[in-house]
């Protein structure tokens, strides 16, 4: 048993809310951030909708200096800076202004890729023999670790500063990486999270795979339908989520607000064998990930009050529910409440896990289970496994004590983290 680890700060830049207050209200009210994207129509995408954070004019001036803003063309980087800086402030922490870094503070902030638009600009300038016009920030905007490098410098962190990348599991994995480092005594405070770029260069590959819904271009808010019998595929999204992970000892010493305790979890891979592939999950690995997460946190399956699933609004949703049921040994009315926020924000790719972890923890804070939108017609294969009332359509009052959150990603990779109220 290592040291106890808690969450003391939250930040979010999501399609349906930039900032913790707006995001919380949107989840309460079932507000969608999925919108028609004229740029996708102009490019003749089949799916012309997406979830993209709306950044208000002059907002970035609160986070970046005029020099930092010059030439900045990396949306995921921007989202990550907003969420990360907000989480740090929410935890009551200040950027380090001393002459030495804070050796106990670190950053583990992931992404799938960074600066797709900036990289495109660079390609054209190189091809046009205008290399000298690339600018001094091209490298940091396009390298995967650009987000952790930016945040590490802004906050003056001297512990581990790194970026992980594991497709849709990136954000959830980053939290578990931070948990491991703090539980083992190698750090006191780590800003963890993940971000994802917006735009056609990120979403185009998914449209080409024909796994996005094409019949909702005129009705965007109804397009993302997790656990629904009429689901047509996931809606692409983008944004960032951030959590300040801290040792309980440090949090108590400085009188910090504690949102939740991180009990632990598990990360694994299905190895792309059996039924697993680059795009399909190996159920044996998914179940093992969930089972080991429960074992590692020394709880019983029946202790879990709620699950925030990966649940992307594809044909695999029913399989995911089956895997949860088999792994926990629970079904019918004994199965926990379960929800997916992707009905409101779409699938935010590498940012999905972190944004959804923020939302999961807000349920502990707010004493609710947020509703599942666009799920009036629950898939019949799902209702064979669990009672339909365990899939609330609207936000319900309920004070969960333990919440399990899982993410499953391309490459047959899995992560499951378990949060609890501090005094459950």
Secondary structure, DSSP 4 states (H G I P E B T S, - for coil): ----EEEEEEEEEETTEESHHHHHHHHHHT---EEE-HHHHHTT-S--EEE-----TTGGGGTS-HHHHTT---HHHHHHHHHHHHHHHHTT-----SSS-BTTEEEEEEES-S-HHHHHHHHHHHHTT-GGGS-TTHHHHHSTTHHHHHHHHHHTB-S-EE----GGGHHHHHHHHHHHHHHTTS-SEEEEEEEE--SHHHHHHHHHTT-S--S-TT-GGGS--TTBTT---PPBB-EEEEEEEEEHHHHHHTT----EEEEEEEEEE-TT-TT--SSS--HHHHHHHHHHHHHHTT--GGG--EEE----SSTTHHHHHHHHHHHHT--BTTSPEEE-THHHH-B-GGGHHHHHHHHHHHHHHHTEE---TT-SSB-HHHHTTB-GGGS-SS-EE---SEEEEEEEETTTEEEEEEEE-TT-
